[in-house]
Amino acid sequence: MRLLFDASPLTRMRLFAMALRFQPKPRSVVYCDFAGFRVPEMTKRRPVIVLRAHKRNRRLVYVVPLSTSPPEPPQPYHYRFARSPVVHAEPIEAWAKCDMVAVVSIERLTIGRQKQEGSESNLRQFAPMISKEEFAAIRACVANAFGFVASAYICDALAPESEIVVDST
């Protein structure tokens, strides 16, 4: 318990971050705690993009992890953001690692925090959203990672699930 009293207010907030109780919307940027996974899987807390909610279990979502480390070498299933969708002090590029899709419990997810303008002590919760164009590109990269024919994959982020087609040949 001593750590909690010695920690800064921001650190204490991170320690008490509340797990989500709802499925975040597709395109949302949230944090996922991958603790409990095993190396070479992801094993730390990192930002992710929500791909979609699970069809039958409302406590599960599909996510794509983000990284500020460029892949070596970049592949067609990696998506480079010119500017990270996660709020940083300065512009940083980010990569969506679309070959590392995971199905995780919403209990692993938290929403980031951002300081409100003009107030050092007030923090507000928010879940930034990536653009529809970026989301369509990420979905195409996921299709590529799984070996689906990208030209047969409908990358319209607004298409209902029933209209999403994958070429099975």
C-alpha positions as CSV (number, residue, x, y, z in Angstrom):
1,M,0.0,0.0,0.0
2,R,2.9,2.4,0.6
3,L,3.4,2.7,-3.2
4,L,0.0,4.3,-3.5
5,F,0.8,7.1,-1.1
6,D,4.2,7.7,-2.6
7,A,3.0,7.6,-6.2
8,S,2.0,10.7,-8.1
9,P,-1.7,11.4,-8.7
10,L,-1.5,10.3,-12.3
11,T,0.2,7.1,-11.3
12,R,-2.5,6.4,-8.7
13,M,-5.1,6.9,-11.4
14,R,-3.4,4.4,-13.6
15,L,-3.3,1.9,-10.8
16,F,-7.0,2.3,-10.2
17,A,-8.1,2.5,-13.9
18,M,-11.5,1.0,-14.2
19,A,-12.1,-1.8,-16.7
20,L,-14.8,-1.0,-19.3
21,R,-18.2,-2.4,-18.7
22,F,-19.3,-2.0,-22.3
23,Q,-18.1,-2.9,-25.7
24,P,-16.3,0.1,-27.2
25,K,-17.3,1.1,-30.7
26,P,-15.3,0.0,-33.7
27,R,-12.5,2.5,-34.5
28,S,-12.1,3.4,-30.8
29,V,-8.6,3.7,-29.5
30,V,-8.4,2.2,-26.0
31,Y,-5.7,0.5,-23.8
32,C,-5.5,-3.2,-23.3
33,D,-3.6,-5.0,-20.5
34,F,-2.2,-8.1,-22.1
35,A,-0.8,-9.3,-18.7
36,G,-1.2,-13.1,-18.5
37,F,-0.3,-13.7,-22.1
38,R,3.0,-15.5,-22.7
39,V,6.1,-14.5,-24.7
40,P,6.3,-14.2,-27.7
41,E,2.7,-12.8,-27.4
42,M,2.1,-9.3,-26.2
43,T,2.5,-9.2,-22.4
44,K,2.2,-5.5,-21.5
45,R,-0.4,-2.7,-21.5
46,R,-0.6,-1.0,-24.9
47,P,-3.0,1.0,-27.0
48,V,-5.3,-0.9,-29.4
49,I,-7.9,-0.2,-32.0
50,V,-11.2,-1.9,-31.6
51,L,-12.1,-3.8,-34.8
52,R,-15.5,-5.1,-33.8
53,A,-17.6,-6.5,-31.0
54,H,-17.9,-10.3,-30.7
55,K,-21.0,-11.6,-32.4
56,R,-22.2,-13.8,-29.5
57,N,-20.5,-12.6,-26.4
58,R,-20.9,-9.0,-25.3
59,R,-17.9,-9.1,-23.0
60,L,-15.4,-9.8,-25.9
61,V,-14.0,-7.5,-28.6
62,Y,-11.5,-8.0,-31.5
63,V,-8.5,-5.6,-31.2
64,V,-5.4,-4.6,-33.2
65,P,-2.4,-3.5,-31.1
66,L,-0.6,-0.3,-31.8
67,S,3.1,0.3,-31.5
68,T,5.5,3.3,-31.9
69,S,8.3,0.8,-32.9
70,P,8.4,0.3,-36.7
71,P,8.3,-3.4,-37.7
72,E,11.4,-4.8,-39.2
73,P,10.8,-5.1,-42.1
74,P,7.4,-3.5,-42.7
75,Q,4.9,-5.9,-44.3
76,P,1.7,-5.3,-46.2
77,Y,-0.2,-6.2,-43.0
78,H,1.3,-3.3,-41.1
79,Y,-0.4,0.0,-41.2
80,R,1.6,3.2,-40.6
81,F,-0.2,6.2,-39.0
82,A,1.5,9.5,-39.9
83,R,0.6,10.6,-36.4
84,S,-0.3,8.4,-33.6
85,P,-4.0,8.2,-32.7
86,V,-2.9,8.1,-29.1
87,V,-2.4,11.6,-27.5
88,H,1.3,12.3,-27.0
89,A,3.2,15.5,-26.1
90,E,4.6,15.7,-29.6
91,P,3.8,14.0,-32.9
92,I,4.9,10.4,-33.0
93,E,4.3,7.9,-35.7
94,A,2.5,4.7,-34.8
95,W,2.0,1.3,-36.4
96,A,-1.0,-1.0,-36.3
97,K,0.3,-4.5,-36.1
98,C,-2.6,-6.1,-38.1
99,D,-1.1,-9.6,-38.0
100,M,-1.6,-9.6,-34.2
101,V,-5.4,-9.4,-33.9
102,A,-6.6,-10.5,-30.5
103,V,-10.0,-11.3,-29.0
104,V,-9.9,-9.9,-25.5
105,S,-12.3,-9.4,-22.6
106,I,-13.6,-5.9,-22.0
107,E,-12.3,-6.3,-18.5
108,R,-8.8,-5.9,-20.0
109,L,-9.7,-2.6,-21.6
110,T,-9.4,1.0,-20.2
111,I,-10.0,4.4,-21.7
112,G,-7.1,6.8,-21.8
113,R,-7.1,10.1,-19.9
114,Q,-6.3,13.6,-21.1
115,K,-5.7,16.8,-19.2
116,Q,-8.5,19.4,-19.7
117,E,-7.4,22.7,-21.1
118,G,-6.6,25.2,-18.4
119,S,-6.7,22.7,-15.5
120,E,-3.8,20.7,-14.2
121,S,-5.9,18.7,-11.7
122,N,-8.9,17.8,-13.8
123,L,-8.6,14.8,-16.1
124,R,-11.3,13.7,-18.4
125,Q,-11.8,10.3,-19.9
126,F,-12.1,9.9,-23.7
127,A,-11.7,7.3,-26.4
128,P,-10.4,8.8,-29.5
129,M,-11.6,7.4,-32.8
130,I,-9.5,6.8,-36.0
131,S,-10.9,8.1,-39.3
132,K,-13.1,5.9,-41.5
133,E,-10.4,5.8,-44.1
134,E,-7.7,4.7,-41.6
135,F,-10.1,2.0,-40.3
136,A,-10.8,0.7,-43.9
137,A,-7.1,0.5,-44.5
138,I,-6.6,-1.4,-41.2
139,R,-9.3,-3.9,-42.1
140,A,-7.6,-4.5,-45.5
141,C,-4.3,-5.1,-43.7
142,V,-6.1,-7.6,-41.4
143,A,-7.5,-9.4,-44.4
144,N,-4.0,-9.5,-45.9
145,A,-2.5,-10.8,-42.6
146,F,-5.0,-13.7,-42.6
147,G,-4.4,-14.5,-46.3
148,F,-7.8,-13.3,-47.6
149,V,-7.9,-11.8,-51.1
150,A,-7.8,-8.1,-50.3
151,S,-9.6,-7.2,-53.5
152,A,-12.6,-9.4,-52.5
153,Y,-12.7,-7.9,-49.0
154,I,-15.2,-5.0,-48.7
155,C,-13.3,-2.3,-46.8
156,D,-16.2,0.0,-46.3
157,A,-16.3,0.8,-42.6
158,L,-19.9,1.7,-42.8
159,A,-21.0,-1.6,-44.5
160,P,-23.3,-3.7,-42.3
161,E,-21.7,-7.0,-41.2
162,S,-24.0,-8.9,-43.5
163,E,-22.5,-7.1,-46.5
164,I,-18.9,-7.9,-45.6
165,V,-17.7,-10.6,-48.0
166,V,-14.5,-12.5,-48.0
167,D,-13.4,-14.5,-51.1
168,S,-13.1,-18.1,-49.9
169,T,-11.3,-19.4,-53.0
